[in-house]
Amino acid sequence: MGPVVVVWVSSTNLRERVGLWRVCGRLRECRIPRKDIAIVELDPPFRGPDTRESAVPTWCSASELGTLPARLTEARPWPRERYWRAVRLWSRYTAADPRRLAQNCARGIEGFPELAPLWALLSSFFPRRTTEGTLRLSRFDELLMTALSSEWQTPLAVISRDLRSGMALWRMLSCAGDLFLPRRLEHWADHDASAAVERAPGPKPPDAGYPMLSEVYRLTERGMRLRDEGLARLTDAPSLPIAGTEAYSASAPWVLLEDGRLARP
C-alpha cells in the first residue's frame, strides 16, 4: 500500500467544501488513486442545547480544524460515485459555461449540501434581466450603489452605512471577503470616461496598508441612472470574474433570469 493522502473539510464551511472539489480534481490529474485518498468531514462541535447551528454550509462559517486530531481515525476514501461527483463539480465550477453548475445547484446532488448556498452567492454577481427584457445590475452591484451616495465615502464608511440599513451587502462581503469591496469600487471607477463611480484620495496613503481607507468614492448621476433604470448594454458595467466565467462580459453575456436560470440576452 502506498502513501495515503488525508483531506479534511468542515461540514458547514462553504469555502472548504468547494475547495474539496478542487482537491479531488487535482488529485485525479496527479493520478492518485481514489482508494489512497482518505477524507474526514468535521462536524461543528457541540456548543450547548441553546445553540441553533445550521447544517447548511455557509462561506463564512468557522472551520472546525481544531477537532481534526480526534477524528483522524474516521478518515476513509469516499465511495466511487461521490468522489467522481466532486471531480465533475469542480470541472463545472471552472467551466466557461456556468449553466451545468447552476442546474446542479438548483436540483441538488446527494452528499453535497453546499450546492444551494453556493449558487445563492454566485448568482448575486450576475447582471439580471427582467421578464420585460430590462437589463439590471447584479444584486451585489445594486446593493453597492445603494450604499454609495453623492457624498465622498471610504469603503469602510460604505460598509458602516450598509450595517445601519439591514446588512444585505455585508452578508455578501462576509463570504467574498471585505477587500472585495474596494476592488469592485476600483473596477467601477476605472471602467470608462463617463464613470458611474468617481474616486479621490482617502484619509490614508495608498501604500500605508489601509485599503478600506486609502480612497474615497461617490456615485455620479450616471451611476444613479444605472442603479435605478438599468443598463443599455452589459458592458455599461465593468466585467467581474466568477468561477470559470465572467459577469458583464461581451464575450460571455450571461444574465440571471427572474426564475433563477442563467441565459444569454
Rosetta silent file (secondary structure, phi, psi, omega in degrees, C-alpha in Angstrom):
SEQUENCE: MGPVVVVWVSSTNLRERVGLWRVCGRLRECRIPRKDIAIVELDPPFRGPDTRESAVPTWCSASELGTLPARLTEARPWPRERYWRAVRLWSRYTAADPRRLAQNCARGIEGFPELAPLWALLSSFFPRRTTEGTLRLSRFDELLMTALSSEWQTPLAVISRDLRSGMALWRMLSCAGDLFLPRRLEHWADHDASAAVERAPGPKPPDAGYPMLSEVYRLTERGMRLRDEGLARLTDAPSLPIAGTEAYSASAPWVLLEDGRLARP
SCORE:     score description
SCORE:     0.000 S_00000001
   1 L     0.000  131.702 -179.030    0.000    0.000    0.000 S_00000001
   2 L   -82.469 -175.674  178.920    1.360    3.408   -0.985 S_00000001
   3 L   -63.075  147.502 -179.646    1.159    6.681    0.948 S_00000001
   4 L  -105.120  132.981  174.565   -2.328    7.879    1.880 S_00000001
   5 E   -91.953  122.582  178.893   -3.470   11.455    1.268 S_00000001
   6 E  -103.347  124.771  179.482   -5.679   12.688    4.119 S_00000001
   7 E  -119.252  130.650  177.146   -8.092   15.516    3.275 S_00000001
   8 E  -119.520  150.457 -178.075  -10.257   17.196    5.894 S_00000001
   9 E  -150.366  137.931  175.798  -13.181   19.535    5.374 S_00000001
  10 E   -75.798  137.614 -175.024  -15.631   21.242    7.716 S_00000001
  11 L   -69.677  -20.984 -176.547  -19.175   20.109    7.099 S_00000001
  12 L  -117.303   11.932  179.103  -20.605   23.637    7.342 S_00000001
  13 E  -103.944  111.284 -173.698  -17.865   25.775    5.730 S_00000001
  14 H   -64.405  -40.758 -179.858  -18.759   26.517    2.115 S_00000001
  15 H   -59.607  -44.504 -179.771  -15.284   27.703    1.120 S_00000001
  16 H   -66.903  -37.391 -176.521  -13.714   24.466    2.346 S_00000001
  17 H   -70.219  -38.151  173.887  -16.341   22.286    0.694 S_00000001
  18 H   -68.085  -36.998  175.711  -15.847   23.903   -2.712 S_00000001
  19 H   -60.605  -30.965  177.666  -12.106   23.616   -2.095 S_00000001
  20 H   -65.006  -36.732  174.965  -12.610   19.879   -1.634 S_00000001
  21 H   -57.953  -45.471 -178.516  -13.927   19.642   -5.215 S_00000001
  22 H   -61.694  -43.293  179.512  -10.723   21.309   -6.363 S_00000001
  23 H   -61.718  -44.758  179.531   -8.569   18.932   -4.331 S_00000001
  24 H   -61.873  -42.354  178.434  -10.371   15.901   -5.760 S_00000001
  25 H   -63.767  -41.763 -179.253   -9.949   17.243   -9.290 S_00000001
  26 H   -68.345  -41.604  179.188   -6.270   17.978   -8.753 S_00000001
  27 H   -64.524  -34.014  175.572   -5.539   14.579   -7.180 S_00000001
  28 H   -64.970  -43.297  177.805   -7.194   12.916  -10.141 S_00000001
  29 H   -60.305  -33.286  178.773   -4.951   14.904  -12.503 S_00000001
  30 L   -81.552    2.212  177.397   -1.980   13.670  -10.453 S_00000001
  31 L    61.027   34.419  173.641   -3.230   10.097  -10.954 S_00000001
  32 L   -86.383  122.914 -175.797   -3.511    9.401   -7.243 S_00000001
  33 L   -60.780  144.021  178.542   -5.973    6.507   -6.823 S_00000001
  34 H   -55.322  -38.285 -176.995   -9.236    7.253   -5.056 S_00000001
  35 H   -66.450  -16.024  178.828   -8.596    4.426   -2.580 S_00000001
  36 H   -98.316   10.851  179.620   -5.471    6.266   -1.386 S_00000001
  37 E  -115.293  108.269 -179.363   -7.396    9.473   -0.590 S_00000001
  38 E   -98.647  128.283 -176.642   -8.920    9.472    2.904 S_00000001
  39 E  -117.886  134.552  174.907  -11.482   12.187    3.624 S_00000001
  40 E  -125.053  127.794  178.681  -12.795   13.234    7.022 S_00000001
  41 E  -100.147  121.349 -173.633  -15.736   15.630    7.346 S_00000001
  42 E   -94.000  117.535  176.216  -15.608   17.639   10.558 S_00000001
  43 L   -79.555  153.230  175.491  -18.938   18.431   12.191 S_00000001
  44 L   -60.937  141.278  177.867  -19.283   21.576   14.290 S_00000001
  45 L   -66.686  154.339  178.924  -18.524   20.855   17.957 S_00000001
  46 L   -67.916  125.565 -177.367  -21.448   20.737   20.369 S_00000001
  47 L  -115.620   18.292  177.044  -21.942   24.225   21.804 S_00000001
  48 L   109.649  157.941 -174.774  -24.855   23.605   24.131 S_00000001
  49 L   -67.276  -19.560 -178.244  -28.586   22.959   23.822 S_00000001
  50 L   -87.128   -5.886 -179.101  -29.399   26.620   23.146 S_00000001
  51 L   -78.438  131.925  177.207  -27.220   26.780   20.028 S_00000001
  52 L  -107.393   73.923 -176.915  -29.119   26.761   16.755 S_00000001
  53 L   -79.025  123.157 -179.836  -26.328   25.557   14.496 S_00000001
  54 L   -79.061  141.481  176.309  -27.385   25.329   10.841 S_00000001
  55 L   -86.182   -5.585 -179.698  -26.446   22.219    8.894 S_00000001
  56 L   -83.832  125.886 -179.153  -26.417   24.256    5.663 S_00000001
  57 L   -62.715  139.731  172.725  -22.856   25.242    4.670 S_00000001
  58 E  -126.531  151.568 -173.511  -22.082   28.953    4.607 S_00000001
  59 L   -63.282  -32.738 -171.105  -18.983   30.590    3.151 S_00000001
  60 L  -105.161    8.424  178.324  -18.044   32.343    6.339 S_00000001
  61 L   -67.238  155.155 -175.740  -18.798   29.689    8.960 S_00000001
  62 L   -68.043  141.883  171.642  -15.913   28.762   11.222 S_00000001
  63 L   -73.669  144.862 -179.026  -13.559   25.985   10.227 S_00000001
  64 L  -105.173   37.295 -176.387  -13.546   23.126   12.703 S_00000001
  65 H   -58.994  -29.506 -178.082   -9.873   22.265   12.186 S_00000001
  66 H   -62.842  -19.874  179.428   -9.329   22.052   15.936 S_00000001
  67 H   -89.204   -0.615 -173.419  -11.355   18.842   16.063 S_00000001
  68 H   -60.551  -49.644 -174.509   -9.183   17.113   13.451 S_00000001
  69 H   -54.203  -38.364 -177.979   -6.740   15.128   15.668 S_00000001
  70 H   -75.926  -11.420 -174.786   -9.579   13.320   17.437 S_00000001
  71 H  -110.584   -0.802 -175.031  -11.264   12.493   14.144 S_00000001
  72 H   -59.607  -32.175 -178.611   -8.365   11.220   12.039 S_00000001
  73 H   -67.489  -13.411 -179.936   -9.268    7.601   12.709 S_00000001
  74 H   -89.802   -5.916 -177.157  -12.569    8.234   10.892 S_00000001
  75 L   -64.776  128.420 -179.467  -10.883    9.231    7.620 S_00000001
  76 E  -142.276  153.678  171.027  -11.973    6.949    4.785 S_00000001
  77 L   -62.477  142.580  174.045  -11.974    7.064    0.989 S_00000001
  78 L   -69.974  153.011  171.635  -15.237    8.378   -0.371 S_00000001
  79 L   -56.864  151.309 -174.598  -17.409    5.944   -2.344 S_00000001
  80 H   -52.377  -47.902 -175.210  -16.527    5.957   -6.023 S_00000001
  81 H   -64.403  -41.066 -179.827  -19.680    7.747   -7.156 S_00000001
  82 H   -67.083  -39.547  178.603  -19.389   10.544   -4.584 S_00000001
  83 H   -61.956  -46.224 -178.703  -15.726   11.086   -5.395 S_00000001
  84 H   -68.987  -29.043  174.127  -16.404   11.358   -9.119 S_00000001
  85 H   -63.309  -41.265  177.990  -19.278   13.734   -8.454 S_00000001
  86 H   -62.874  -41.837  177.921  -16.834   16.044   -6.663 S_00000001
  87 H   -61.291  -44.742 -179.666  -14.428   15.847   -9.619 S_00000001
  88 H   -66.590  -37.763  179.125  -17.247   16.685  -12.048 S_00000001
  89 H   -63.191  -39.342  177.689  -18.474   19.546   -9.889 S_00000001
  90 H   -65.422  -39.368  177.171  -15.032   21.155   -9.949 S_00000001
  91 H   -60.905  -40.123 -179.662  -14.938   20.799  -13.721 S_00000001
  92 H   -75.791  -31.781  177.094  -18.315   22.536  -13.971 S_00000001
  93 H   -63.568  -36.770 -176.974  -17.338   25.207  -11.440 S_00000001
  94 L   -94.625    2.484 -177.514  -14.359   26.194  -13.591 S_00000001
  95 L   -74.816  150.663  177.210  -16.153   25.868  -16.947 S_00000001
  96 L   -68.014  -27.345  176.643  -16.711   28.896  -19.181 S_00000001
  97 L  -100.601  108.414 -173.994  -20.381   27.899  -19.441 S_00000001
  98 L   -85.119    4.121 -173.231  -21.810   28.006  -15.889 S_00000001
  99 H   -67.236  -36.667  179.522  -25.238   26.576  -16.737 S_00000001
 100 H   -63.959  -41.231  177.265  -24.418   22.965  -15.826 S_00000001
 101 H   -63.184  -44.408 -179.946  -23.214   24.086  -12.407 S_00000001
 102 H   -59.994  -40.198  178.607  -26.326   26.235  -11.955 S_00000001
 103 H   -64.875  -43.234  177.520  -28.521   23.254  -12.836 S_00000001
 104 H   -60.976  -41.353 -179.579  -26.683   21.020  -10.358 S_00000001
 105 H   -65.671  -38.676 -178.472  -27.086   23.655   -7.654 S_00000001
 106 H   -69.738  -40.165 -176.305  -30.808   24.039   -8.373 S_00000001
 107 H   -84.384  -29.321 -176.717  -31.547   20.314   -8.398 S_00000001
 108 L    82.724  150.683  177.124  -29.145   19.299   -5.658 S_00000001
 109 L  -134.253  130.358 -178.600  -26.861   16.269   -5.503 S_00000001
 110 L   -56.349  132.221  179.445  -26.858   13.807   -2.631 S_00000001
 111 L    91.502   -1.037 -177.524  -23.847   14.299   -0.387 S_00000001
 112 L  -131.815   72.708 -177.923  -23.241   17.921   -1.467 S_00000001
 113 L   -68.252   -8.606 -178.506  -25.340   20.241    0.738 S_00000001
 114 L   -76.791  -11.596 -171.327  -23.152   23.171   -0.310 S_00000001
 115 H   -63.849  -48.037 -177.787  -24.728   23.464   -3.775 S_00000001
 116 H   -63.396  -49.693  178.391  -27.755   25.614   -2.913 S_00000001
 117 H   -66.404  -28.217  176.879  -25.886   28.187   -0.779 S_00000001
 118 H   -63.641  -46.609 -178.567  -23.077   28.293   -3.338 S_00000001
 119 H   -70.315  -31.883  175.358  -25.443   29.302   -6.114 S_00000001
 120 H   -58.202  -36.078  177.715  -27.199   31.796   -3.831 S_00000001
 121 H   -76.596  -54.197 -174.550  -23.812   33.523   -3.545 S_00000001
 122 H   -61.051  -40.170 -176.245  -22.561   33.209   -7.134 S_00000001
 123 H   -64.863  -22.204 -178.740  -25.843   34.273   -8.719 S_00000001
 124 H   -71.851   -8.311 -179.944  -25.750   37.581   -6.832 S_00000001
 125 H  -102.502   -2.922  178.662  -22.828   38.711   -9.016 S_00000001
 126 L   -92.556  140.868  173.295  -24.511   38.195  -12.408 S_00000001
 127 L   -61.795  155.118 -173.546  -26.468   41.007  -14.107 S_00000001
 128 E  -113.870  151.130  173.693  -30.202   40.393  -14.199 S_00000001
 129 E  -123.967  126.378 -179.505  -32.815   40.501  -16.943 S_00000001
 130 L   -78.919  169.966  178.067  -36.451   41.144  -16.088 S_00000001
 131 L   -64.554  -23.033  176.791  -39.384   39.486  -17.838 S_00000001
 132 L   -82.524   -5.521  177.821  -39.833   42.769  -19.744 S_00000001
 133 L    96.063    1.944  179.505  -36.279   42.465  -21.070 S_00000001
 134 L   -73.588  134.355  174.844  -34.675   45.225  -18.992 S_00000001
 135 E   -87.074  127.312 -179.873  -31.049   44.632  -18.020 S_00000001
 136 E  -118.194  157.064  173.010  -30.412   45.344  -14.357 S_00000001
 137 L   -59.048  158.097  171.985  -27.282   45.462  -12.260 S_00000001
 138 L   -61.557  161.105  178.222  -26.359   42.362  -10.316 S_00000001
 139 H   -59.203  -40.478 -179.881  -27.798   42.157   -6.834 S_00000001
 140 H   -63.433  -49.684 -177.816  -24.355   42.887   -5.378 S_00000001
 141 H   -65.313  -34.906  176.988  -23.731   45.958   -7.549 S_00000001
 142 H   -63.613  -43.963  177.199  -27.233   47.250   -6.882 S_00000001
 143 H   -64.345  -38.888  178.988  -26.642   46.995   -3.136 S_00000001
 144 H   -61.597  -46.592 -177.932  -23.240   48.641   -3.555 S_00000001
 145 H   -73.967  -19.469  172.947  -24.690   51.604   -5.449 S_00000001
 146 H   -74.458  -34.884  178.560  -27.486   51.896   -2.910 S_00000001
 147 H   -75.836  -26.062  175.517  -24.904   52.195   -0.135 S_00000001
 148 L   -76.204  167.032  176.722  -22.983   54.828   -2.126 S_00000001
 149 L  -151.568 -174.297  177.651  -24.207   58.414   -2.416 S_00000001
 150 L   -76.838   -6.880  176.830  -23.198   61.729   -3.955 S_00000001
 151 L   -91.205  147.687  178.534  -21.031   62.326   -0.871 S_00000001
 152 L   -67.507  134.891  178.098  -17.450   61.052   -0.707 S_00000001
 153 E  -141.050  142.760  169.183  -17.118   57.844    1.331 S_00000001
 154 L   -76.208  161.288  172.897  -14.328   55.415    2.111 S_00000001
 155 H   -55.006  -35.680  178.409  -15.067   51.705    1.576 S_00000001
 156 H   -63.472  -40.346  178.425  -15.210   51.415    5.369 S_00000001
 157 H   -66.790  -35.038  177.245  -17.903   54.106    5.505 S_00000001
 158 H   -61.549  -44.834  178.397  -19.852   52.290    2.777 S_00000001
 159 H   -62.719  -43.801 -178.424  -19.840   49.127    4.907 S_00000001
 160 H   -61.717  -39.267  178.505  -20.852   51.076    8.004 S_00000001
 161 H   -64.594  -40.976  178.723  -23.785   52.609    6.157 S_00000001
 162 H   -64.762  -38.560  179.968  -24.915   49.179    5.000 S_00000001
 163 H   -61.618  -30.640 -179.989  -24.664   47.820    8.553 S_00000001
 164 H   -82.016  -11.406 -173.288  -27.105   50.502    9.687 S_00000001
 165 L  -121.639   23.672  173.177  -29.586   49.717    6.902 S_00000001
 166 L   124.240  -15.567  173.139  -30.014   45.952    7.010 S_00000001
 167 L    68.778   18.834 -179.241  -26.568   44.386    6.372 S_00000001
 168 H   -64.362  -43.715  178.793  -27.513   42.910    2.968 S_00000001
 169 H   -67.689  -41.210 -178.907  -24.213   43.994    1.394 S_00000001
 170 H   -61.010  -37.983 -179.584  -22.226   42.936    4.443 S_00000001
 171 H   -62.239  -37.071  176.675  -23.623   39.414    4.303 S_00000001
 172 H   -70.913  -40.869 -179.266  -22.255   39.021    0.768 S_00000001
 173 H   -67.742  -28.905  177.772  -18.915   40.568    1.714 S_00000001
 174 H   -66.209  -18.464  175.647  -18.598   38.206    4.662 S_00000001
 175 H   -94.152  -44.795 -176.218  -18.483   35.478    2.021 S_00000001
 176 H   -80.885  -19.136 -176.473  -16.455   37.221   -0.696 S_00000001
 177 L   102.647  138.845 -174.883  -14.053   38.944    1.736 S_00000001
 178 L   -64.900  -28.393 -179.948  -14.080   42.585    2.826 S_00000001
 179 L   -72.741  -10.353  173.447  -11.309   43.552    0.366 S_00000001
 180 H   -63.392  -30.203 -178.701  -13.640   42.600   -2.462 S_00000001
 181 H   -64.210  -56.729  178.008  -15.443   45.898   -1.793 S_00000001
 182 H   -61.543  -31.225  178.249  -12.558   48.319   -2.572 S_00000001
 183 H   -65.991  -42.666  179.099  -11.586   46.120   -5.518 S_00000001
 184 H   -69.173  -36.181  175.379  -15.081   46.324   -7.003 S_00000001
 185 H   -62.603  -38.769  175.426  -15.193   50.076   -6.397 S_00000001
 186 H   -62.036  -42.117  176.913  -11.906   50.351   -8.303 S_00000001
 187 H   -54.353  -47.609 -177.758  -13.462   48.390  -11.176 S_00000001
 188 H   -66.986  -42.754 -178.062  -16.291   50.903  -11.382 S_00000001
 189 H   -66.768  -30.118 -177.966  -14.059   53.978  -11.073 S_00000001
 190 L   -92.033   -0.958 -165.503  -11.716   52.718  -13.819 S_00000001
 191 L   -65.650  -53.416  179.296  -14.433   51.456  -16.156 S_00000001
 192 L  -154.999  178.965 -174.285  -14.858   54.278  -18.690 S_00000001
 193 L   -64.398  -36.637  179.155  -14.589   58.020  -19.210 S_00000001
 194 L   -97.731   68.518 -169.953  -18.159   58.683  -18.028 S_00000001
 195 L   -64.351  143.827  173.832  -17.713   56.735  -14.819 S_00000001
 196 L   -78.448  -22.530  179.727  -20.669   55.710  -12.695 S_00000001
 197 E  -130.429  130.938  177.391  -18.407   55.950   -9.634 S_00000001
 198 E  -103.295  152.875 -176.130  -15.765   58.629   -9.018 S_00000001
 199 E  -129.002  148.385  175.275  -12.651   58.167   -6.898 S_00000001
 200 E  -148.145  163.652  178.718  -10.362   60.525   -4.954 S_00000001
 201 E   -59.993  142.833 -179.024   -7.533   60.114   -2.411 S_00000001
 202 L   -98.469 -170.815 -176.911   -8.700   58.998    1.019 S_00000001
 203 L   -72.028  -17.683  178.740   -7.535   59.803    4.562 S_00000001
 204 L  -113.146  145.250  177.539   -4.761   57.177    4.481 S_00000001
 205 L   -61.235  149.784 -176.472   -1.877   56.995    1.953 S_00000001
 206 L   -64.477  -22.642 -178.040   -2.335   54.312   -0.728 S_00000001
 207 L  -104.562   16.922 -175.907    0.802   52.432    0.362 S_00000001
 208 L   -91.539   -2.157  178.499    0.118   52.536    4.114 S_00000001
 209 L    84.947   25.815  178.545   -1.719   49.222    4.233 S_00000001
 210 L  -125.192   71.677 -175.626   -5.238   50.577    4.743 S_00000001
 211 L   -62.593  -21.047  178.912   -7.171   49.612    1.586 S_00000001
 212 L   -83.774   -5.588 -177.001  -10.501   50.423    3.263 S_00000001
 213 L  -130.205   -1.915 -173.278   -9.354   53.999    3.942 S_00000001
 214 L   -84.639  -11.854  177.644   -6.910   54.905    1.160 S_00000001
 215 E  -136.820  156.392  170.637   -9.565   56.038   -1.357 S_00000001
 216 E  -122.808  150.947 -175.115  -12.950   57.734   -1.242 S_00000001
 217 E  -135.316  152.877  172.792  -15.763   57.151   -3.725 S_00000001
 218 E  -145.574  155.161 -178.541  -19.032   58.764   -4.713 S_00000001
 219 E   -87.590  132.377  177.720  -21.888   57.892   -7.030 S_00000001
 220 L   -89.994  174.379  176.843  -22.360   60.054  -10.124 S_00000001
 221 H   -61.815  -35.906  177.736  -25.634   60.867  -11.862 S_00000001
 222 H   -64.375  -40.824  177.477  -24.814   58.171  -14.400 S_00000001
 223 H   -61.419  -39.068  177.731  -24.377   55.673  -11.581 S_00000001
 224 H   -64.261  -38.798  179.018  -27.767   56.627  -10.182 S_00000001
 225 H   -66.455  -42.419  178.162  -29.362   56.060  -13.599 S_00000001
 226 H   -61.896  -40.432  179.684  -27.731   52.647  -13.952 S_00000001
 227 H   -66.945  -42.365 -171.553  -28.939   51.700  -10.484 S_00000001
 228 H   -90.529  -32.249 -172.752  -32.489   52.991  -10.946 S_00000001
 229 H  -109.971  -19.191  179.998  -33.169   52.486  -14.667 S_00000001
 230 L   102.260 -176.249 -175.362  -30.911   49.604  -15.666 S_00000001
 231 E  -101.670  143.073  171.445  -28.251   49.026  -18.310 S_00000001
 232 L   -77.701  -33.139  179.016  -28.446   49.754  -22.018 S_00000001
 233 L  -149.473  158.719 -178.084  -25.837   47.033  -22.595 S_00000001
 234 H   -59.233  -36.990 -175.596  -23.914   44.600  -20.416 S_00000001
 235 H   -75.765    4.449  170.234  -20.645   46.457  -20.916 S_00000001
 236 H   -65.423  -19.863  178.646  -22.077   49.542  -19.193 S_00000001
 237 L  -112.832  151.866  177.733  -20.711   47.827  -16.074 S_00000001
 238 L   -69.503  143.558 -179.775  -17.148   46.551  -15.512 S_00000001
 239 L   -66.921  159.279 -177.770  -16.639   42.832  -16.005 S_00000001
 240 E  -144.875  117.462  176.861  -16.180   40.586  -12.990 S_00000001
 241 E   -63.357  133.709  176.801  -14.575   37.107  -12.954 S_00000001
 242 E  -136.248  113.566 -178.646  -16.876   34.497  -11.396 S_00000001
 243 L    52.885 -118.428 -178.361  -15.614   30.925  -11.061 S_00000001
 244 L   -97.283    5.913 -176.277  -14.693   29.957  -14.646 S_00000001
 245 E  -130.125 -163.343  178.770  -16.569   32.731  -16.429 S_00000001
 246 E  -136.823  148.945  170.178  -17.208   36.484  -16.254 S_00000001
 247 E   -97.934  151.892  179.396  -20.165   38.701  -15.490 S_00000001
 248 L    60.609   33.750 -177.000  -20.914   41.755  -17.650 S_00000001
 249 L  -107.453  134.577  177.088  -18.733   40.396  -20.438 S_00000001
 250 L   -66.113  -31.145 -179.330  -19.461   40.891  -24.145 S_00000001
 251 L   -84.906  -15.108  177.854  -17.795   37.537  -24.856 S_00000001
 252 L  -137.605   70.165 -169.660  -19.711   35.746  -22.069 S_00000001
 253 L   -79.369   62.841 -179.199  -23.031   37.628  -21.898 S_00000001
 254 L   -80.458  137.769  173.953  -24.680   35.711  -19.068 S_00000001
 255 E  -130.618  149.486  178.814  -27.743   37.183  -17.383 S_00000001
 256 E   -94.367  122.136  178.822  -29.746   35.907  -14.429 S_00000001
 257 E   -82.747  166.762 -176.539  -33.441   35.484  -15.164 S_00000001
 258 L   -66.976  -21.408  177.706  -36.161   36.053  -12.595 S_00000001
 259 L   -88.695    5.879  176.284  -36.673   32.300  -12.222 S_00000001
 260 L    92.410   -4.526  178.765  -33.010   31.855  -11.221 S_00000001
 261 L   -83.539  156.895  172.222  -31.768   30.397  -14.516 S_00000001
 262 E   -96.933  144.250  178.529  -28.819   31.757  -16.492 S_00000001
 263 E  -150.895  171.710  172.888  -29.278   32.724  -20.122 S_00000001
 264 L  -104.661  137.475 -178.343  -27.744   34.817  -22.865 S_00000001
 265 L   -69.074    0.000    0.000  -29.592   38.003  -23.876 S_00000001
